[in-house]
Amino acid sequence: MEKILLIRRRRNYINNIDWFIIIIYFIITFFGYINLYSVSIEKAEKQLIWIFISFISILIIFSFKPIYYKNFSILFFIITLLLLIGVFFFGKEINGSKSWYIIGPINFQPSELAKISTSLVIANLLNKYSLNNRKIFFIILLILILPSFLIFKQPDPGSSIIFSSFFLTLYREGLSIIFILYCIFFILLFILPLLKISYSIIISFLFLFLFIIFITKKKKKIFDYFYYIILFIIFSSFSVISPFILKKVLKPHHINRISILFQNEFDKKYRNDIGYNLLYSKTAIGSGKIFGKGFHKGTLTKGRFVPEQHTDYIFCTVGEEWGFLGSVILIIFYLLFIGRIYFLSEKQKDPFGRILGYSVGNIILIHFFINLGMAMGLFPTIGIVLPFFSYGGSSFLSFTILFFLFLRIDAFNQSNYRL
């Protein structure tokens, strides 16, 4: 009888796998591969090996019970932190960032593992405790700060920004929108003065305006006035000194990538320097017009005018060879994919599955949003790949593991619910 129930349970969770989202995953992967093949046949061949390894990892993921992913999440997170620390001593510097382990022919980036382990440990923690518990909230903040700080110090500011996606997950679990707005304001306070000192003055007066609104909205105690005055002094001072802090922390090319967004990349002063990538990225996308030039017929792609077109700027190939129509179709598939993850997350019968699902969806959403924004000049070039699409073995493998971990838990939850 027990064997019959076990067989039924296995069949049930396999039948409860969401095949619709898996089909979308394979469509995006296939479309990404043929675009990568158009950019570089050599890199496409290497990527094919990683795709094969990723498919094997799917079988491994489904061979373990979901309880193991809960129980070992803390250990996995600690191992990830050790790997992030170890990269400063044993890692190799590539493109100005010491964020890679080189093991024979394999390049491995521990920051990709950090996305998986952080998702699991936060899901496990909030599965047991409420976010309203201040102690738990500060522990979660520490969990987010540790890997993002270590990644930022490599320096890899792009990958560290991805950890902001977890605040969207926390918002779903009850985090106040005010806290998120404070974080956005703090980021603006930190970054914008880098472009011009005058921006720090503007931001200071903006905070002063908000300060006046707060103190006049309702009656306050004397301590509240003192509190807001202290905040105003701290934030105003910080906005003035932030450019000097960033110029010491970030490398010149990071600062240039931010500042070019506020310049004209077509200007002769920038077009052959810091505006080169953005100029040819926009040119490649626009040259495809409505229907594109056709597969493997992109002149800018074949001429390799856009640097890093196989990773950061892979969307340029879509715009040039498949045109506006192909770009829109790709965007629709990504939105369907991310939307389906959110839909499945809401169907979970336990908080662990729901929180993990939202973490997966939000990580992919932020990657998708920033990567397309980089290619179109809406966001600085910070080394964010397009999930399942850009070249990169460790990134493709990590996204696949992250996604199918959630699918494994979803299938298990749905089958248990039916039984």
Rosetta blueprint (number, residue, H / E / L):
1 M L
2 E H
3 K H
4 I H
5 L H
6 L H
7 I H
8 R H
9 R H
10 R H
11 R H
12 N H
13 Y H
14 I H
15 N H
16 N L
17 I L
18 D L
19 W H
20 F H
21 I H
22 I H
23 I H
24 I H
25 Y H
26 F H
27 I H
28 I H
29 T H
30 F H
31 F H
32 G H
33 Y H
34 I H
35 N H
36 L H
37 Y H
38 S H
39 V H
40 S L
41 I H
42 E H
43 K H
44 A H
45 E H
46 K H
47 Q H
48 L H
49 I H
50 W H
51 I H
52 F H
53 I H
54 S H
55 F H
56 I H
57 S H
58 I H
59 L H
60 I H
61 I H
62 F H
63 S H
64 F L
65 K L
66 P H
67 I H
68 Y H
69 Y H
70 K H
71 N H
72 F L
73 S H
74 I H
75 L H
76 F H
77 F H
78 I H
79 I H
80 T H
81 L H
82 L H
83 L H
84 L H
85 I H
86 G H
87 V H
88 F H
89 F H
90 F H
91 G L
92 K E
93 E E
94 I E
95 N L
96 G L
97 S E
98 K E
99 S E
100 W E
101 Y E
102 I E
103 I E
104 G L
105 P L
106 I E
107 N E
108 F E
109 Q L
110 P H
111 S H
112 E H
113 L H
114 A H
115 K H
116 I H
117 S H
118 T H
119 S H
120 L H
121 V H
122 I H
123 A H
124 N H
125 L H
126 L H
127 N H
128 K H
129 Y L
130 S L
131 L L
132 N L
133 N L
134 R H
135 K H
136 I H
137 F H
138 F H
139 I H
140 I H
141 L H
142 L H
143 I H
144 L H
145 I H
146 L H
147 P H
148 S H
149 F H
150 L H
151 I H
152 F H
153 K L
154 Q L
155 P L
156 D L
157 P H
158 G H
159 S H
160 S H
161 I H
162 I H
163 F H
164 S H
165 S H
166 F H
167 F H
168 L H
169 T H
170 L H
171 Y H
172 R H
173 E L
174 G L
175 L L
176 S L
177 I H
178 I H
179 F H
180 I H
181 L H
182 Y H
183 C H
184 I H
185 F H
186 F H
187 I H
188 L H
189 L H
190 F H
191 I H
192 L H
193 P H
194 L H
195 L L
196 K L
197 I H
198 S H
199 Y H
200 S H
201 I H
202 I H
203 I H
204 S H
205 F H
206 L H
207 F H
208 L H
209 F H
210 L H
211 F H
212 I H
213 I H
214 F H
215 I H
216 T H
217 K H
218 K L
219 K L
220 K L
221 K L
222 I H
223 F H
224 D H
225 Y H
226 F H
227 Y H
228 Y H
229 I H
230 I H
231 L H
232 F H
233 I H
234 I H
235 F H
236 S H
237 S H
238 F H
239 S H
240 V H
241 I H
242 S H
243 P H
244 F H
245 I H
246 L H
247 K H
248 K H
249 V H
250 L L
251 K L
252 P H
253 H H
254 H H
255 I H
256 N H
257 R H
258 I H
259 S H
260 I H
261 L H
262 F H
263 Q L
264 N L
265 E L
266 F L
267 D L
268 K H
269 K H
270 Y H
271 R H
272 N L
273 D L
274 I L
275 G L
276 Y H
277 N H
278 L H
279 L H
280 Y H
281 S H
282 K H
283 T H
284 A H
285 I H
286 G H
287 S H
288 G L
289 K L
290 I L
291 F L
292 G L
293 K L
294 G L
295 F L
296 H L
297 K L
298 G L
299 T H
300 L H
301 T H
302 K H
303 G L
304 R L
305 F L
306 V L
307 P L
308 E L
309 Q L
310 H L
311 T L
312 D L
313 Y L
314 I H
315 F H
316 C H
317 T H
318 V H
319 G H
320 E H
321 E H
322 W H
323 G H
324 F H
325 L H
326 G H
327 S H
328 V H
329 I H
330 L H
331 I H
332 I H
333 F H
334 Y H
335 L H
336 L H
337 F H
338 I H
339 G H
340 R H
341 I H
342 Y H
343 F H
344 L H
345 S H
346 E H
347 K L
348 Q L
349 K L
350 D L
351 P H
352 F H
353 G H
354 R H
355 I H
356 L H
357 G H
358 Y H
359 S H
360 V H
361 G H
362 N H
363 I H
364 I H
365 L H
366 I H
367 H H
368 F H
369 F H
370 I H
371 N H
372 L H
373 G H
374 M H
375 A H
376 M L
377 G L
378 L L
379 F L
380 P L
381 T L
382 I L
383 G L
384 I L
385 V L
386 L L
387 P L
388 F L
389 F L
390 S L
391 Y L
392 G L
393 G H
394 S H
395 S H
396 F H
397 L H
398 S H
399 F H
400 T H
401 I H
402 L H
403 F H
404 F H
405 L H
406 F H
407 L H
408 R H
409 I H
410 D H
411 A H
412 F H
413 N H
414 Q H
415 S H
416 N H
417 Y H
418 R H
419 L L
